């Protein structure tokens, strides 16, 4: 849509010309392979200390002001150390099936490390998590040895899911699983062994939660049983993400399982290198301090934290829509299999079998995926085909006035809302002509426009302290229910 305006004529549709192009950049964030520079003060050293943040381009969200605020992540693990400073004021009670605590203890250390990767604070100490202001809920299902002990998934998972639903938890991180891969067991065997657990997971998915799973560390071509459940139970698919590991250089570590038949709901994230003591992910340790660990257990919370950032940035999206967005924008850029395959060398099929949809890339996930549409009371237009051309009298005042009036664009992929600077739609009239409809000179193309808070990008819905959606600027919202 191209509109002409000057002091003597009404607005009228004129011709089609692209308005602007979107770069895959928010703030100072870099690409999926590096993450670019950071500009969040003393937190910069914490960002650098946790190398995985750069590999998923977390700075793209952090520099834009997003930190997972009011998004709720459940950590089903060995508990979380409630005394560690990295979780101060944000660690909530869940449940403990191994003792009489409320989950905010950790006698093993695994759960504390996992929770820190997802959500350690930006407090000037050690490192920080992917979503440093998200709310954590501690579900202690593993004992001091990192095992179920006398408990089973059948006895714990139904009540875990029930509690998480009651507390409006959006994401449950599961950095645990069996040593059996999904291809080594039949659907009927799963139904026989895990009927109550299956029903509980289905109720979680039906409640729009997302379960994030570590793929397993058995060096297998398939993921562990629970991580691969949608292979047999497709109704779980919308709420399931499975995560394999990438190393610091993007090379597949030896320890990680591969996505295999679970590729459609599987992606990669940093899990540390094979030499855990030197190349593991640096994160909080139970009892205070920090420690390096490697494994797909470390990869999963990168994705849980990434989901929290998307839910804050796009609060009109459901958790499962945000999960679909992460999968859609994952990339094979920089990824190398353990046997030397890259996308260019071995092709998409091979890379899918190892890395699923690719490495999580928050920079791309926070930008429009399929372009934006603009809605009026009567029609819907493509944002890239929309401009307002003004004559010399109106150009300056009109551009200034519209710069103060945001315009809502909806991503064609999932309806995610972007607030556009209205001034960017205004261009000078292409040629002085008594009959503007007869001109053959196209209007000047607007400059490339990066989506960032620097240029006024914001979202008009936010989540309150209870995790519920509220309107921040309701008068600025468009009804996009009919958008494609």
N, C-alpha and C positions, 0 to 999 in steps of 0.2 A: 504494500500500500504506500503510495507516494502522494502527499497532499501539498497543494500550492496555497500560499496565503500572501496577500499584500493589503495595503491600506484601502484599496478601492474595490477588492473583489472578495467574494466568499471563499471558504475552503472548498476544494473540489479534488476528487481523485484524479491523478494526472498520469503517472506511469510507474513502472517498477524499477527499483534500484536498491541494492543492498545497503542497509543502514550501517552496520558495523560487523566486524568479525571478532569472535571471542578467542582470547588466548587461554591456554591451560595454565593460568597462573593466578594465584590469589596472594596478595601481599608479597613477601619475599621468598615464597616457597619455591623449591626447585622441583625437578622431575622425579619420577618414581625411583630413579637410580641414585639420587643424591640428596634431595631435600633443600638445597640452596642455603642461603644465609639465614640467620636468625636475628631478630631485633627485639627480643623481650628481656633486655637488661641482664640482671645477674642470673636469670634462668638459663642464659646461653651456655654456661659451663655445665649445667645439669643436662641440657639437651645433648651436648657433645659427649657426655659421659655414657649416655645410653645410645649406642650407635644405631640401634634399630630404628630410632625415630627418624633419622635422616633417610633411611632406605625406604620408608613408606611415605615420605614427604609430609610428615606431621607439621612442619613449620608453615605449610600452606594454610592450615586451620588456625594454628596458634597465633600467627602473625595477623590474622584477620579477627582475632579476639575470641575464638571459640576454644572451649576447654572441657566440654562435656557437662556443663553446669546443669544440675537437676535431672540428669539422666542416671538411671539406676542399674547397676551391674551386680548381679549375683555371682559370687565366686564359690563354686562347689569344689572343695579341695580339702587340704589338711587343716583348715582354719586360717585365720589371719591374725598376726600379732597386734592386738589392740593397743599396745604400749608404744609401738613404733611411731616416731614423729611424722613419717610420710603419710599417715592416714588420719592425722589429728582432725577431729570435728567432722569426718566424712565416713567413718566406719560404723555401720549399723548392725544391730543384732540380726542374726538369721536363725540358725539352730545347730545343735551339736548332737550327733548320733553316737559319738564315741565317748562322751563324758557328760557331765551336767552343766557345762558352760553354755553360753549363747552363741558360740562359734568364734568369738573374738579372742581365741588363743591358738597358738600353733606350735606344737611340740616337734614338728618335723622340719619346717622351713619352706617347703615347696609352695604352699598356698600364699604365704607372705610375699615370696618372690614373684609369683604369678600376678597377684593383686597389684604389686608395685609397677609392673610393666604396663598394666592397664591404666593405673590411676594414682601413682605416687605424686605427691604435691610438688608444685613449684615453690620451694621454700628456701632456696639457696644452699641446700645440702644434698650431697650425693648425686642423685639423678632425679628425673621426673618421668611420669607416665605419659602415655599417649593422650589420655583425657584427664588432666590433673585436677579438675574440679568436679568430676563425677562422684556420685554416691555409691558406696560399696556395701554389699550385704554378704555376711560371712556364713557359709553353709559348710560345716565341718563333717565330711563324710569319710575322711581318711584318718587313721590313727597315727601314732608317733612313728610308726614304721612305714607310713605311706600306703597302708593297705586298708581294706574294708574291715578286717578283723572278723568278729562274729556277726557283723551286719551284712546285708546284701542290697543290691539295687532294688530288689522287690520290696524290701522293708523301709528303705530310705527315700527313694525318688518320689513316690506319691505324696508324702508329706512335704518334701522339699518344694515340689512344684506348687502344691496348695499354698504354702506360705509365701512363695514368690508371687503368685497371682494376687494374694490378699494385699501384699505390699507394693503392688504395681511395679514390679521389677521388669525392666525392658529386655535385658540380655542376661543369659546365664552362661558363664564361661566354664567349660569342662576340660580341664587339662589332665584328664585321666581316661582310662579305658582298659580293655582286656588285651591280652597278647594274641588273641585270635582275630584274624582278618575277616572282612565281610564275605569274601568268596569261599571261606572255609566252613561256612555254616549255612544251613538252609533256612528258608522263611519259616517253615513249620517248627523247626528246632527253636528259633527265636521266640515264636509265639508260645511254645511250650515252656521255655525257660524264663521268659520275661513278660508275662502277660500284664501284670500290674504296672510295671515300669513303662511298657509300651503305651498303655492307656494314659499314664501320667504325662508322658512326652507329647502325646497327641493333644491332651487338654491344654498344655502350654502353648503349642503351636496354634490351636484354635483361639487362644487368648492373645494372639499376635506377638508373643515373645519370640526371641531368636536364641537358639542354642548354638554356641560356638564350641567346636570340638578340636582337640589336638588329634592329628591323624595317627600317631603312634611312632615308636622309635625302633621298629623291628627290621628296618632296611628292606621292607617288603614292597611289592608293586601295587598293593592294595592297602586301604586304610583299615583301622580296627573296626570291630563289629558296630559299636554305637555310632561311630563317626560315619559309617556307611549305611545306616538304617533306611534312608530314603530309597536305596536300591530296591528294597523289597516293599517298603511302605511309602508309596509316593505322596500320600497326604501329609507326610512330615516335611516334604521338600521346601515349602515356602519359609519355614522357620529353622532351617538347618544350614550351617556353614561349617565346613571342615578345613583345617589349615595344616599344610605341610611346611617344612622349613626351607629357608634360603640362608646361605652363609653371608658373611660380611661383604664379600665381593660379588654376591649374586649367584655364586656357585652352589649347587645342591650339596649339602653335607652328606656324609656316608650314612649317618644314623637314621635319617628320616624315611618314613614310609612315603609312597607316591600316591597320587590321587586315583589312578586307575579308573575303575568303573564309576567312581564317585566324582568324576571331573566336573560335572555340571554344577555342583554345589561346593566345589573345592577351590581354594586359592592358596597362595604362598605368602609367608611373612617371615621376618627375621627370627631365627631360633638359636643363633650362636653357632660357632664353628665346632669342628670335631674335637679340638683341643679345648675342652671346657674351661680349664683353669686360666687360660690366656685369651681365648677368643669367645668365651661364653657371654651371654647377655648380663650386663651389670645392673643389679637391682637389689632391693631391700632384703635383708636377712632377718629371720626371727631372732629376737634378743637384742636388736640394734645393729647398726652398721649395714654393710652391703657385701654381696657375694656374686660370683659369676656362675651361671648355670646355662647349659645348652639342652635343646630338645624341642620337639613340637609343642611341649607344654609351654614353652616360652613364646612360640609363634602365635598360639591361639589368643592370648590376651592383647597382643598388638591389634588383632582384628576386633576384639570386643571393645577396646578403647577407640578404634577407628569408627565403629558403629555409633558410639556415644557422641563423637564429634559431629557426625552426619545428622544425628537426631537433634542436636542443638542447632546446627546450621539450617536444617530443613525440618522444622517442627511440624509442618503439615504432613510430612511423610510418616507412615507407620514404621515400626522397627523392621518388619519384613520387607517393606518397600526400600528402606535404607540398605538392607542386606542385598537386595537385587541390584541396587545401584553400585555397591562395592564390587560385586561380581562383574557387572557390565563394564566397569572402568578399570579392572585389573589389567596388567600389562606384562608381556614377556620381555620387555626391554631390560637388558642387562642380566637376564637369567641364563644360567648355563647348567646343564645336567652334569652329574658326576662323571659321565663318559664323554663330555665335551660337546654335547648338542646345544645349539642355539636355534632360534626361530629360522634364521636364514640358512643354516646348515641342514637342518633336519625336518623343518616344516611344522605346521600347526598340530597335526595329529600326535606327533611325538611329544611336543611340549605340553599338550593337554594331558597326556597320560602321566606325566610327571608332576606338573605344576597346576593342573586344572585350568582355571580361567586366567592364571597369571599372578603376579605379585600385586598385593594391595597398593593402590596409588591414590592417596588422599587428595593430591592436587587435582587430578582428573575427576575424582568423585565429587569435588566441590564446585566444578564448572558444569555448564550445560552439556548434556550428553548428546542430544539429538537436535539442538537448537531450541529457540523459544517461540512461543505464540503469545499474542496480545489479544485480549478479549474486550469487546465493547458490548453494549446492551443488545446488539443485533447480530454480531458476527465475530469471527476469530481470524486473526491475520498472523502471518509469519513475521517475526520481529525483524529478520534480516531483509525483508522486502518492504519495510515501512520507513518512510521519511516524511518530514514536514519541510517543504521548501517555502521560504519567505522572501518577499521583495525587500529592497534596500531600506524601506521605511520601518518595516516590522521585524526584520531579522534580529537586530540586537536586542530590543526589548522582549521579543518573544523567546529568544534563546535564554535570556536571563530569567524570565518568569518561569519557564518550564524547567529550568535547572533546579528550582525549588519545589517541583512537583514530581515525586517519584511515580514511576509507571511499573506495574507488576507484570512480569513475564513468567510464563509457565513452561517448564521443560517438556518437550514432546515425549520424552521417555517415560516420565512418571508423574508429571504435573508439579514437580518441585518448584517453589516460588523463588524468583529472583527480582529484586527491586532495581530498576534501571533508572539512570539519571535522565529525566525528560529532556534536558537540554541537548543531549546527544542525538536526538531525533531531528533537530532543526539544522538545515543547511541553507546556504544562500541560494536564491533563485538563479537558475543556470544561465539565463539570458534575458535581457530586457526585450520584451516583445508584447505588443498590444494583445496578442492572442497566445497566451501561455500554452494552450492545448496544441499549438502548432509547432512548438519548438522541437528541434531535433537534437539539441545538445543535452546530454544527461547531466544531472546535478552533480556537484562535487561530492565525492565519497567521504563520509565521516572518518576520522582517524580510528585506528585500531584501539579498542577499548578493553582494558583488563578488568575483570570482575574482582573487585576488592573493596574493602571498607574505605580505602583512600578515595575511591570514586563513588562512594555512597551505597555500596551493596549492603543490604541488610534484609532481614526477613521479618515479616509482620506478625508472626505468631511466636510465642515463647512458652516454655513450660514453667509452671509455678513450683513451689517447694514440694508439692505433692506429686510432681511429675505429670500434672494434667495440663492440657493445652489452654492457653488464654490468649485473647486478642490484644496485641500491643498497640496497633494502629488500625482498628477495624474500619475506619472510614476510608482507608487506602486500599482495601482488598477488592479484588474483582471476583465475580462468580465464574469460576472456570470449570464448572461441572460438565459443560458440554465440550471442553477441550479434548482433542484427540489424545 
